[in-house]
Amino acid sequence: MVAADEAGGGETDRYVDALVAEIGLERAPFPVDAVNFGGGTPSRLAPAAFARILEAIGDRLGIEDGAEISLEANPEDWNTQRARDLRSVGFNRVSFGAQSFDPVVLRSLARVHTPEQVEAAVDAARSAGFTTVSLDLIYGTPSESDVSWRNTVDRTIGLAIDHLSAYALTVEGGTELSRAVLAGAPAPDPDQQADRFDYLSAVAGAGMVRYEVSNWARPGHACRYNLSTWMMGEYAAFGTGAHDHRAGTRSRNVRRLDAYLKRVEAGERPRSGSETLDAFESERDRFMVGLRLAAGVEAGSVGEAFMASDDGRRLADAGVVDRRHRRVVVVAPLFTDRVARSVLSVTPGDC
């Protein structure tokens, strides 16, 4: 679910009205055990607006007792009063986009917060009674040194958080980073990123369990919303650019705000497209997405075909993937995307 900036004033109110209206277009209950507000800068939305949206979800879909109600937040948007207000409307989980504790790295990522604001945000969330506090990190930025990464990891673990997500910096086409690299700036070093990941795994593993390629959690704090995605669960989604998965059909909303508002205010679902997976596509996606889980995924017909393929055997011989009973596990997590791309080459005739 994507939220607009609070600074948008009337346009923000109009967007919240549209979100509530879109939720109202649901025709059948879809009781949920997790609600996640992510994308954009949702932490800038007024707590009263979140209360309206949560009320609409509860009235139209139903929210189970003990559900995970989670918010992505910028550290600079957070203070003690906001934490208390958000906790009072139902939030029990927050994920802060810390990215790094090195000011030089933060500037290179165009982040405006300071390391001290991250620490203050965590303290405020704890004081307000949030059950789960998570941090997001990014590693492998060219300006990052071995010393600064170790300091980032050590300060992160020192905050005694419940959940940690860490992602290798990637060069995406059309971004400022990609343009800088094309102009001659250094690109992220894959070998260096592997070293960063190994250090993080060793330190975080002392108190948390890695349950997905890029995620660690203390017992009982794994993200339900993320697990639903990786285990091919069903989820309803609302807002600009939101992706929905139910009954074997994937749907996506329009991304442009003006198009979204126009469609919803006309009483229409703001879909830009959908696809219904056949049995093979559903099985292939189940296996491919499940490879992200540290525990691996049951092989099934696609997994068996993949492991029997030339590429599958090469990856197994290289120690990248392994068979553990009926499950397939990616032993080298940073190669998960490489393995997933290989799985895409499996065809119905291979199964």
N, C-alpha and C positions, 0 to 999 in steps of 0.2 A: 504494500500500500504506500503510495507516494504522497507526501504532504508539501504544500507550498510554503514559502517564507511568510512568517507572521508580519514582516514589514510590508507585505503586499496590500494590507488594508482591506478595502472593499473587494478586491479580486480574490484575496484569501478567503473571505467570508463566502464569496460566490463558489469557490472551489469546494469548501466544506459542505455547502448546501448541495452541490452536485454529488459529492461522495455519499452523503446521506440518502439522496434520491436514488443513486445507482444501487445502493444496498437494498432500498425499498422495492426495486424491480425484481428481486429474487422471488421465485414462485413457490419454493418449497423449503422447509427448514433444513439447515445443514449444520447441526451442532458442532462447534469447534472446540478444540482443547488447546489451541494456541492462536494468538493474534499478534502479528508483527507489523510495526510501522517502520518502513525503511525506504531508502532512496531519497535523493534531494537533501533537504535539511528539515526533517520532521520535528526535530527538537525545538525549532523556533515557533512552532504552532502553539497557540494559547491552550493551557490545560482545559479550559471550558470547551474548546473545539474538539479536543480528544474525547471528552466526556460525551459529547453529542454523537460522535462516530461510534464509540463503544456501545452506547445505548441503542443505536440503530442496529448494530450487529446482534446485540442481545435480543432485541425485540423480533427481528426478522429471521435470524439464523439460530440463535441460541448459543450461549457460551457456557461450557461445562464448569462445574465447581472445580476450583483448583487449577484453572487454565493458566497457561503461560501468556502473560500480556507484556509484550516486549517493545522497546523503542531504541532506534539508533540515534545517537546524540553526538553533537560536537562538544568537546570539553569547554570551549569558550562560551557556549550557550547555557551552561549549567551553573546553578548556585543552590544554596541551601533551600531557599523558598520554592524555587521551581521544582526541586526534587520532592519536597513535601507535597506540593500541589499535584504533581503527577502521580505520586504514590496514592494520594487520596482519591483519585478518580479510577484507580484500579491497576496501574502498572506495577509489576513485581520484578521485572527484568530490564536492564539497560545495558547497551553495548556502546562504549565510547570509542570514537575513531582516533586513538592516540597516535598511531603510525610509527612514532619514534620518540625517544627522549633526548635526541640530539638536535639542538636548535638549527644547526647547519642543514641537517637532513630535512627538518620540517620546512625550512625556507625553500629548499629545492623541490619539495612536493607542494609548494604554494599553500601550506597550512599556516594559519594565523595564531594558533594557540601556543602556549608555552608548556614545557614539561611540568611546571608547577601547577598549571591549570588542570592537567590530567589528574595529578594527585589530589587536588582539591575536589575535583568532580567525583572521584571515587569515594572520598571521605563523606561528601554530602549525600551520595546515594546510600551509603551504609547507614548514616545517621537517620535518613528518612525511612529506613526499613525495607529497602529493596532486597529481595531474596537472592537474586543472582546479579552479579556485576561482572561484565565482560569487557575486555579490551581488544581492539584490532591493531595489529602491527603490519608494517610493510618492510621487507628486507631486500637488500640487493641494490639499493640506490647507489649510483656511482660515487656520490659524495660521502657515502658511509664507510667508515673504517672498521677494522676488526674490534678495536677498542670501543668505539661508539656503539656497535651492535651488542657487544657483551654488556655494556652499561645499560642499554635499553632493556635487554632481557632481564638483567639482575634487578633493575628498578621495577620492572613489571611484576616479577615474581614477588618482590618485596612488599607489594601492595596487597598480597594475599587475596587476589581476585578469584572468582569461581570458574571463570571461563576465559579462554584465550583463542583468538583467531589470528593467524599470521600468514601473509601471502607474499610470494615473490613478486617483485616489481616486473611488469611485462610492458613491452612497447606495443601499444595499440595504434593502428593506423589512424591518422587524422588528429591525433592529440598533440599537445605542445611538446611532449617528450619525443614523439616520433619525428616531429619536424626538427627538433634539436639534434637528434641522432643522425638524421639525413644530412644535417649541416656540418657534421663532424664531431659532435659531442660524444663522449664515451657511452656505450650501451651497457646494460647490466651484464655482468659476467656470470654465466651459468655455473661454473666451478665454484666461484665465490659464493653464489647463492646456496649451493649444496652445503658448503662449510657452515654458512649461517644457519641453515635448517638443522644440521647435525648438532650445533651448539644449543640451539633452542630446545631440541628434542631431549637432549641430555639434562638440561636444567629444569624444563617444565615437567618432565617425566618424574621428577622427584616428588611432586605433589598432585599432579593431574594425570589423566589418562588421555592419550591421543585416540579419539574415536573416529576421526575423519582425516583426510589428507592434511588439512590446514587448521584443524580444531582440536583443542585440548579442554578437558573439563574435570572438575572435582566430581566425585560420585554424586549423582542426582542432579547435576547441573548441565547435562548435555542439552543443546537447544532443540526443543521439540519441532519447531518450525523447520529447521534445517534437516532434521532427520526425516520428516515427512517428505521433503523434496528428494532426498537421496534414496529413499525406500519406495519411490513411486507411489506415495500416498496421494490422497485427494486434497485439494485446497481451493478455496474461493479467493478471488483477488479483485480489488477495486482500485480505481484511480488511473491516472495517465500512465500508459505503458505497462500496466499490470498484466501478469500472465496467470492463467487459471487452468487447473487440471481436474476434471471430473468425468467419471464413467468412460474412461478411455479417450476423452476428447480434450484437446488443448486449445485454449482460446487466448487471445491477446487483445488488449485495448489499444486504441489510438494513442499516439505519443504526444501529439500537439495539444497544448492546453485549450486553445480556442476551438479545435475540432471536438475535443472531449466535452467541453461545456455545452457546445451547440447540440450535440447528440443527446446528452442526458437531459438537458432542459427541454428537449422536444419529446421526452418520454421514451427514448430509444436506448438500447444497450449500446455502449460505445465501442463495440468490437471492430477491430481492423482485420480480423481473420480467425480461422480455426481449422483444426485438422483432427480427424478421428483415426487413431492408430489401428492397423489390423493386428492380428494375433502375433505375427512375426515381428513387426515393428515394436509392439508393446514389450515382447520378450527381450528383444535386443536392447531397448532402452533400459529395461529393468536391470539387465546385466551390466550395461555400460555405466549407468549412473551409480549402481551399487558398488562398483570398483572403488569409489571414493571412500568407502567405509574401511576403517582400519581392520575390522573383523572380516573383510572380504564379502563376497556375495555367492549364493548358491549358483553353481555353474549353469544348470538348465541346458536346453538344447543349443542355445547360442554360445554359451560358455564352453561346452564340449567341443563345438565346431571350431571355436577360436583357438583353444589349446591344442587342437589337432592340426591346425594350419601351420604352414612354414613359418610365418611371422610369430605365431604363438609359441612354437617350439624354440625359436631363436631367443625370444624374450625370456622364456623359462630357463634356457641354458645360460643366459647372461645374468640370471639371478634377479630379474626385474619382477617376474610373477612366479607364483608357486601354487601348487595344489595342496589344500589342507582338507582332507576328507572330501566332502562334496563341494567345497567352496574354493573359489579362486581369490587369491590375495595379491595385491600389488605390494611387493616387499620393498621396493624403492619408490617411496611416495611421490617424489618429484617427477617421476616418469608416468604418472597416472594419465595425463592428457595424451601422451604418446601411445599408451596402451589403448585408450578409448578410441583414438583415431584408427587404430588397427582393427578394432572390433567393428567399425563401420564398414569394413570390407567384407564381412560375413554376409552371405546371401541366403535366402530361403533354401536354395538347392544344396547348401553346405550342411544343413541341419537334418 
